[in-house]
Amino acid sequence: MPEKLDIDKAEQYFVKAADESNDNGHDNEYAQYSLGKLYLTPEKLDIDKAEQYLIRSADESNANGNDNEYAQY
């Protein structure tokens, strides 16, 4: 039997990772993207938060010069 997912715990870890800057002073764009996607699931549906984190992910990716193909605009 599959293990039950702890979505609240996942959210906590994603928030911590999304808002924590690395050595270069940049936030974790991949955690921001994952958190944005989490807020689009039925269990955690929050369109405003999803949009906020997806935009932050794209902005961070652009600022870093990375090619984060999942969060571009």
N, C-alpha and C positions, 0 to 999 in steps of 0.2 A: 504494500500500500504506500503511495507517495506521501512524503512528509508535507504537513500543512505549511503553507506559506505564511510568514509573518509580515504582512504588508506594512504595518505600523513601524516595525523595526527597520524594514528596508527604507521607508521614508525618512526615518531618523538618520540613518547612515548617509543617504543621498543628500539630505539637507546639510549635514556636517561637511561632507566632501565638496558640495557645490559652493559653499560659502567660505571655504578655507583656501587662502592664497598659497601658491607654491613659492619656491625660492625667488622666482622672477616677479612676484607680486601679482600674478594672474590667477584667476579662479579656475576651477576644474570644469572645463566646457563639457566633458563627457558626462560627468555627474549631473550637471545642469540639464543636459539633454535627457538623460535617463529620468530625472525627476519630472521634467516637463511631460514626458511620455506617461509616467506613473499617474500624473494628475489628469490624464485623459482616459484612464481605466474606470470601469463602473464602480469599483470599490473606493476610489479616491477622487471622483470626478470634481474638478474645480478648474473651469476653463480659464479664469483669470490667472491663477497660479501657473497653469500649464503654459499659457502665453508668455508670462513673465520669464519663466525659466528657459523656454525655447528661444526667446529673443536674446536673453543673456548669453546663452550658449553660442548662438550665431555671432553675436558681437565679440565675445571672447575669442572665438575661432578666428574671426577677421583680424582682431588686434594682435593675435599671436602669429599671424601669417600661416596658420594651419589650414588645411583643406578639409574641414569637417563637413563632409558632403551631406550629412544628415540634417544639419541645422544652418542652412544658408538662406539668405533672402537678398 
